[in-house]
């Protein structure tokens, strides 16, 4: 009965105030509630200060923990905001995964015969590691660009939940720049297959970003 009365009292307030009241009624600190929900204390602080909302999974966990419904926590408008943010987050994760996997797959250049080299007057295919017949510096630049893309792919996959403004603004830009530089270098280095490979990836990335808009 006490929980029912308390639930009715907090329903009329905004989400951040509801969460504060519910937490304090349980006698919990922000750190303790964060441990229960498997989130950071910063996330709890952000929600209680009105600077953001939990995602759908965290909302369900909150409702279950406090023995109320999601509707008790959020108004209709707030629920729409959460649903929209949740969809945006899923779309961002999808883009991060595609960009990350495409960039990481540049490791194939080390093994597939995508580079042309001339041996005894015959044009042959070679992987980047076995490529000969070009200057040391040109091959070094090829390696730097390819390794750069691979590393950036790993970083993109690892930091899917990182929310720093610089990272959010530039993670796709850096991937596109590395991709375009690599394609340009392969063109001037007369490596059409490798260039076509990168141009295909560049097209896929651009298509995904255009759909985002």
C-alpha positions as CSV (number, residue, x, y, z in Angstrom):
1,X,0.0,0.0,0.0
2,X,2.9,2.4,0.9
3,X,4.5,1.7,-2.5
4,X,1.2,2.4,-4.3
5,X,0.7,5.8,-2.5
6,X,4.3,6.7,-3.2
7,X,4.0,5.8,-6.9
8,X,1.0,8.0,-7.3
9,X,2.8,10.9,-5.7
10,X,5.8,10.7,-8.0
11,X,3.8,10.2,-11.2
12,X,2.8,13.8,-11.4
13,X,6.4,15.0,-11.5
14,X,9.0,14.9,-14.2
15,X,11.2,11.9,-14.7
16,X,14.3,13.3,-13.0
17,X,12.4,14.2,-9.9
18,X,10.6,10.9,-9.9
19,X,13.9,9.0,-10.0
20,X,15.4,11.1,-7.2
21,X,12.3,10.5,-5.0
22,X,12.2,6.7,-5.8
23,X,15.9,6.3,-5.0
24,X,15.8,8.3,-1.8
25,X,12.7,6.3,-0.7
26,X,14.8,3.2,-1.0
27,X,17.6,4.8,1.0
28,X,20.0,4.4,-1.9
29,X,22.9,6.6,-3.0
30,X,23.5,7.2,-6.7
31,X,26.4,4.8,-6.6
32,X,24.3,2.1,-5.0
33,X,21.5,2.5,-7.6
34,X,24.1,2.5,-10.4
35,X,25.5,-0.8,-9.2
36,X,22.0,-2.3,-9.1
37,X,21.3,-1.2,-12.7
38,X,24.9,-2.0,-14.0
39,X,25.4,1.6,-15.2
40,X,27.8,4.3,-14.1
41,X,27.1,6.8,-11.3
42,X,27.5,9.5,-13.9
43,X,24.5,8.1,-15.8
44,X,22.4,8.2,-12.7
45,X,23.5,11.8,-12.0
46,X,22.7,12.8,-15.6
47,X,19.2,11.3,-15.4
48,X,18.5,12.9,-12.0
49,X,19.7,16.4,-13.2
50,X,17.4,16.3,-16.2
51,X,20.2,16.1,-18.7
52,X,19.1,12.9,-20.3
53,X,17.0,9.8,-20.1
54,X,17.8,6.1,-19.7
55,X,17.5,3.8,-22.7
56,X,14.7,1.4,-23.0
57,X,16.5,-1.5,-21.2
58,X,17.5,0.8,-18.3
59,X,14.0,2.0,-18.0
60,X,12.6,-1.5,-17.8
61,X,15.3,-2.3,-15.1
62,X,14.3,0.8,-13.2
63,X,10.6,-0.1,-13.3
64,X,11.2,-3.6,-12.2
65,X,13.5,-2.6,-9.4
66,X,11.0,0.0,-8.0
67,X,8.0,-2.3,-8.7
68,X,6.2,0.2,-10.9
69,X,5.5,0.5,-14.6
70,X,7.5,2.4,-17.3
71,X,4.4,4.6,-17.7
72,X,4.7,5.6,-14.1
73,X,8.3,6.8,-14.7
74,X,7.7,8.7,-18.0
75,X,5.0,10.8,-19.5
76,X,3.8,10.1,-23.0
77,X,6.0,12.9,-24.4
78,X,9.0,11.7,-22.4
79,X,8.5,8.1,-23.6
80,X,8.5,9.4,-27.2
81,X,11.8,11.1,-26.6
82,X,13.3,8.0,-25.1
83,X,12.1,5.9,-28.0
84,X,13.5,8.3,-30.5
85,X,16.9,8.5,-28.7
86,X,17.0,4.7,-28.5
87,X,16.4,4.4,-32.2
88,X,19.1,7.0,-32.9
89,X,21.5,5.0,-30.6
90,X,20.8,1.8,-32.5
91,X,21.4,3.5,-35.8
92,X,24.7,4.9,-34.5
93,X,25.8,1.5,-33.3
94,X,24.9,0.1,-36.7
95,X,27.0,2.7,-38.5
96,X,29.9,2.2,-36.1
97,X,29.8,-1.5,-36.7
98,X,29.7,-1.1,-40.5
99,X,32.5,1.5,-40.5
100,X,34.6,-0.5,-38.0
101,X,34.2,-3.8,-39.8
102,X,34.9,-2.3,-43.2
103,X,38.1,-0.5,-42.0
104,X,39.2,-3.6,-40.1
105,X,38.8,-5.7,-43.1
106,X,41.6,-3.8,-44.8
107,X,43.7,-6.5,-43.2
108,X,42.7,-8.6,-46.3
109,X,45.2,-6.4,-48.3
110,X,48.0,-8.3,-46.5
111,X,46.8,-11.6,-47.8
112,X,44.7,-11.2,-51.1
113,X,46.5,-10.6,-54.4
114,X,45.0,-7.2,-55.0
115,X,48.2,-5.5,-56.1
116,X,49.8,-5.8,-59.5
117,X,53.5,-6.3,-59.9
118,X,55.8,-7.0,-62.8
119,X,58.0,-10.0,-62.6
120,X,60.1,-11.0,-65.6
121,X,57.9,-9.0,-67.9
122,X,54.7,-10.6,-66.6
123,X,52.1,-8.8,-64.6
124,X,51.2,-10.8,-61.5
125,X,48.9,-10.4,-58.5
126,X,50.4,-10.0,-55.1
127,X,49.4,-9.2,-51.6
128,X,50.6,-6.0,-49.9
129,X,53.1,-7.9,-47.8
130,X,54.6,-9.7,-50.8
131,X,54.5,-6.7,-53.2
132,X,57.8,-6.0,-54.9
133,X,58.9,-3.9,-57.8
134,X,57.9,-0.5,-56.2
135,X,59.9,1.9,-54.2
136,X,60.4,1.4,-50.5
137,X,58.7,4.7,-49.7
138,X,55.6,4.0,-51.8
139,X,55.2,0.6,-50.1
140,X,55.7,2.2,-46.7
141,X,53.0,4.8,-47.4
142,X,50.6,1.9,-48.6
143,X,51.3,0.1,-45.3
144,X,50.8,3.2,-43.2
145,X,47.4,3.9,-44.8
146,X,46.2,0.3,-44.6
147,X,47.4,-0.1,-41.0
148,X,45.8,3.2,-40.1
149,X,42.4,2.0,-41.5
150,X,42.7,-1.3,-39.6
151,X,43.6,0.5,-36.3
152,X,40.8,3.0,-36.8
153,X,38.3,0.2,-37.4
154,X,39.3,-1.5,-34.1
155,X,39.0,1.9,-32.3
156,X,35.6,2.5,-33.9
157,X,34.3,-0.9,-32.8
158,X,35.8,-0.5,-29.3
159,X,34.3,3.0,-28.7
160,X,30.8,2.5,-29.8
161,X,29.4,3.9,-26.6
162,X,31.9,6.8,-26.2
163,X,30.1,10.1,-26.2
164,X,32.9,12.7,-26.3
165,X,31.8,15.5,-28.8
166,X,35.1,15.4,-30.7
167,X,34.7,11.6,-31.2
168,X,31.1,11.9,-32.3
169,X,31.9,14.7,-34.8
170,X,35.0,13.2,-36.3
171,X,35.0,9.4,-36.2
172,X,33.3,8.9,-39.6
173,X,35.3,11.9,-41.1
174,X,38.6,10.3,-40.2
175,X,37.5,7.0,-41.6
176,X,36.4,8.6,-44.9
177,X,39.6,10.6,-45.2
178,X,41.8,7.6,-44.7
179,X,39.7,5.6,-47.2
180,X,39.9,8.4,-49.8
181,X,43.7,8.9,-49.3
182,X,44.2,5.2,-49.8
183,X,42.1,5.1,-52.9
184,X,44.0,8.1,-54.3
185,X,47.4,6.6,-53.5
186,X,46.5,3.3,-55.2
187,X,45.3,5.2,-58.3
188,X,48.5,7.1,-58.7
189,X,50.5,4.0,-57.9
190,X,48.7,2.2,-60.8
191,X,47.0,-0.3,-58.5
192,X,43.5,-0.5,-60.0
193,X,42.2,-3.5,-58.0
194,X,43.2,-2.1,-54.7
195,X,41.8,1.3,-55.6
196,X,38.5,-0.2,-56.8
197,X,38.3,-2.1,-53.4
198,X,38.6,1.1,-51.5
199,X,36.3,3.1,-53.7
200,X,33.6,0.4,-53.1
201,X,34.1,0.8,-49.4
202,X,34.0,4.6,-49.7
203,X,30.7,4.3,-51.6
204,X,29.2,2.1,-48.9
205,X,30.2,4.5,-46.2
206,X,28.9,7.5,-48.0
207,X,25.6,5.8,-48.7
208,X,25.2,5.0,-45.0
209,X,25.9,8.6,-44.0
210,X,23.5,10.0,-46.7
211,X,20.7,7.7,-45.3
212,X,21.5,9.2,-41.9
213,X,20.4,12.6,-43.1
